[in-house]
Amino acid sequence: MPRVVRLFRVPKSGWPMEELAQVSAIQEMGFEGCAHARQLLLVDRETLDALEFFARNDSREHHDGRTEW
């Protein structure tokens, strides 16, 4: 049975994704507060693992220039 493991949205165009504990999905609009309205990407865990998407040593650059490790 498929299940949601993680949720992300982009609050403003050009900003990095932010992970959410929960979010409202609005019919024909996408996730509430997401700059990419009407776009939803579903990816299986095996693909994310192959891309090392959740690697602990990944850094995230924020819109204000900060880098999170």
C-alpha positions in Angstrom: 0.0 0.0 0.0 1.5 3.4 -1.0 2.0 6.0 1.7 3.3 9.5 2.0 6.7 9.6 3.6 7.6 13.2 3.3 5.9 16.4 2.2 7.7 19.4 0.6 6.6 22.8 -0.9 8.3 25.8 -2.3 6.9 28.9 -0.5 8.1 31.4 -3.1 9.4 31.0 -6.6 13.2 30.6 -6.5 13.3 29.6 -2.9 14.4 26.1 -1.8 11.9 23.4 -0.8 10.8 23.2 2.8 9.7 20.0 4.5 6.3 20.0 6.2 4.8 17.8 8.8 1.4 18.4 7.3 -0.2 20.5 4.6 -3.6 21.1 3.1 -4.1 20.0 -0.5 -6.6 22.3 -2.4 -8.4 20.7 -5.3 -7.1 21.8 -8.7 -4.6 24.1 -6.9 -2.0 21.9 -5.2 -0.5 22.3 -1.7 -1.6 25.4 0.2 1.1 28.0 0.2 3.2 26.5 -2.6 4.5 28.7 -5.3 4.2 25.9 -7.9 0.4 25.8 -7.9 -1.1 22.8 -9.7 2.2 20.9 -9.8 2.6 17.8 -7.7 5.5 15.3 -8.0 5.2 11.8 -6.6 8.4 9.9 -6.4 8.9 6.4 -5.1 11.4 5.8 -2.2 13.7 3.6 -4.4 14.2 6.5 -6.8 14.9 9.0 -4.0 17.4 6.5 -2.4 19.1 6.1 -5.8 19.5 9.8 -6.1 20.7 10.1 -2.5 18.0 12.7 -2.0 17.9 12.4 1.7 21.7 12.0 2.3 22.7 13.4 5.6 25.6 15.3 4.1 23.5 17.3 1.7 23.4 21.0 2.2 20.5 23.3 1.5 21.0 26.9 0.4 18.3 29.2 1.6 16.9 32.3 -0.1 18.8 34.6 2.3 22.1 33.0 1.5 22.4 30.8 4.5 23.5 27.2 4.0 22.1 24.4 6.2 24.1 21.2 6.5 
